[in-house]
Amino acid sequence: MRIRPKEPSVTWLVAKVLILLFSLALLVAVAFFYHLTVEIQKRFSSRRWSVPSRVFSAVVPVYPGQSLSLSDVRRLFEERRYQTAIRDTLNPGEFRVFPNSLVVHIRGFQFPGRTLPAQTVRFDFQQNKISRIVSAGGDIPVLELEPMELARLFGPERESRLLVNIGQVPRHLTEAIVAIEDHRFYEHGGLDWRGMFRALWADLRARRVVQGGSTITQQLVKNYFLEPERSIKRKLLEASMSLVMENLYTKDEILEMYLNEIYMGQRGSVAVHGVGEASRTYFGRNVEDLTLAESATLAGMIRAPNMYSPLSRPEASKKRRNLVLKRMLELEKISFLDHEKTRLEPVRVADPSLPVNLAPYFVDTVRQQLQELYAPEALESEGLNIYTTLHPELALAAENTLREGLKELEKAASTPPGSEPFPPLQAVLIAIQPKTGSVLSLRGGRDYWESSYNRALYAHRQPGSAIKPFVYLAALDAFTPSDLLADEATSYPVDGTFWVPKNYDRRYRGRVLFRDALEQSLNAATVSLALTVGLNNIMETIRTLGIQTPLQPVPSLALGAFEVTPLQLAEAYATLDNDGQKPYLLTLREVVDDKGNVLERRSVDLATVTTPAKAFLITDLLQGVVERGTARNVRRLGVNFPCAGKTGTTNDTRDSWFVGYTTDLLVLIWVGYDDNRPTELTGAKGAGRLWARFMSQVRPWIHPQKFRVPPGVVQRLICPQSGRLAVLSCPGRRFEYFLSENVPQDFCWLHSRP
């Protein structure tokens, strides 16, 4: 009998299909999880976050003997967001004031190659001066205060982060976050099934969402990888990626990513992300310096940062903080004593009203330089640290000088009733360290938020008499300070017509000394000198000093009848204050990446333009301008230290200039209207008054000395009437400086006896 083969049963066919489907599903799952693994690794192997670049000021040195009172030093630290201590033990970023001393726990600051250490320091004061600075290691001769953050260069998302590593974060902060957000974080593998079911049961009982079941890993995945939508697909993707992430990274690595990612509230248009940024924003501290109360406050904010903000909702923040502390106590992360002591503390935050844009015109100048070196994307996302030359105390003094000083000038020149109101008076203030070219302060206008136009860099204004020192500099090869010049009404042919230079007071002196002509800013004598020296020689001198605007060889060149930017004029004067060496002006010192590597470093760069002897002679003449000449009113306004300077006033008083300098600081001020209307202010009455106000405010930060007489300069006794070497019968004899190769050889012919 023929036996037929047994046909496969339906059960076997179903089993094969199921095996095939299971294999396909397994293959798809493997491919899916492999894809997730590759994507997660790819994302985290590249730059993880967009971190704005930060722009910092220079350090500020303080030392015993400096004319800073206790209140002055207190203000220095408050500007840097230090707080008054409420406990006996000082934490970093806190100070305590006593009758004649101030004790402060200084925050540490890391520079490339060096560190400003965190330490407790005591300042002692006597007669409104620092008498002593003491630390645990003994007396400190000079203490450098940490730089101030001037600005951040944001990307389009305007997210602000300060990246931290897990080793920086204090233990009580991580324990507070884990306690309130995911107390089984170190036990689960990415998904906390127990927590998910507990949250689901609580939601069902309350008939609304009252608990979240997401782990820290899920929160990180949701914020970092996924769109904010509610769907089953997104929930499955979130769970899958959490499992993959837990297999790729350690718990500490995941927690570190989370600490840098979490959203921590809004400050204006800027989104605060990460605990590093939140520590500085809300408490003015480095993250490693946070107290238990501050850590609990930040941990409590994570669920709803703006609802529990210690700045805007301190009571809600305190309740939430105490809930975190209670949870930490239940989990035995803190002692009962710590819990009781901390829950009674008030919510304390750093002063949010402090200036966040200390020097916006200066920052714009730095940004312009950086854009020549780096792409905008790098500046906005790669977390560069940019160190500048700005002195924050001088910048604050500049802001105050222009704000208050311009109000006074406007009040004195108020418009008549019924007339059209004037636009706001504008001003520029540039402060330079001549020996290095460091720009210590730069304000390109009165109010950046009303007009961001940077007049210091871009305004082309006539310098007027402020250009005259360079005319006299060009003449030193042929003339001496005691030579006589013709101060007379003289006609000069210009473009087919005749031009007669007039002095400001409409008077002519006849024959005047070279020195007196500059001290009194006599136009007729200066033009006569320029024509004798040669206009092309004058132009060449001006060019070598760094002024590159168009010049024409016309007689009015000697009176500043051309345009120049304030920054170029300041650079030219810095040469006179630096022994004839023209400094390259610096605003940028170093650019450092987020790993501490120096990408860019600027150093002092000087070019020899004239001799130290000639630079000194012009400086000595400009000291006479302050003592006896057109700027003598600055002495009446309280300037009682050695200085030199020159006023500048243009036709119809459209521009008011003053450039003054000491041995260690040069300050240029311009005052005028943007539409070029007359100001009715001379250089002395306008810019000169502001200069005196500024110098009195920055007096503790400068150390004016007598200008040093360099080799190649000699002194002789002269007759001020004839300008020749004095004889015994000359009245009013005085000493004058000369170049050693250009000394008068003849004696006074007016008073010599046969």
Protein Blocks (a to p, Z undefined) as FASTA:
>chain_A
ZZddddddfklmmmmmmmmmmmmmmmmmmmmmmmmmmmmmmmmmmcfbdcdddddddddd
ddehiacdfklmmmmmmmnopacdfbfbdcehiacddfkbccddddddddehiacddddd
ddddeehiafbdcdfkbccfbacdddddfbdcddfkopacddddfklpcfklmmmmmmmm
ommlmmmgoiafklmmmmmmmmmmnopafbdcbdfklmmmmmmmmccdddfklmmmmmmm
mmmmmmmpcfklmmmmmmmmpcgbjehjbccehjklmmmmmnopafklpcfklmmmmmmm
mmmmmlmgcklmmmlmmmmmmmmmmmmmmnopacfklmmmmmmpccddddfkbcfblblm
lmmmmmmmmmmmpcfklmmmnopacddfbdfklmmmmmmmmmmmmmmmmmmmcccehiac
ddddddddddddfknopafbdcfbfblklomcdfklmmccdekjmlmmmmmmmmmmmpcf
kbccddddddddeehiacddddfklpaehjacfklmmmnopaklmmmmmmmnopklmmmm
mmmnopabdcdddfklmnopacddfklmmmmmmmmmngopacdddfbfbdcdfkopafbd
cddddddfbdfklmmmmmmmmmmmmmmmmmlmmmmnopacdcdddddddehhlaccdddd
dfkbccddddddfklpaehiafklmmmmmmmmmmmmmmmmpccddddddehiacddddfk
lopacdfklghiacddddfklccfbdcfklpcZZ
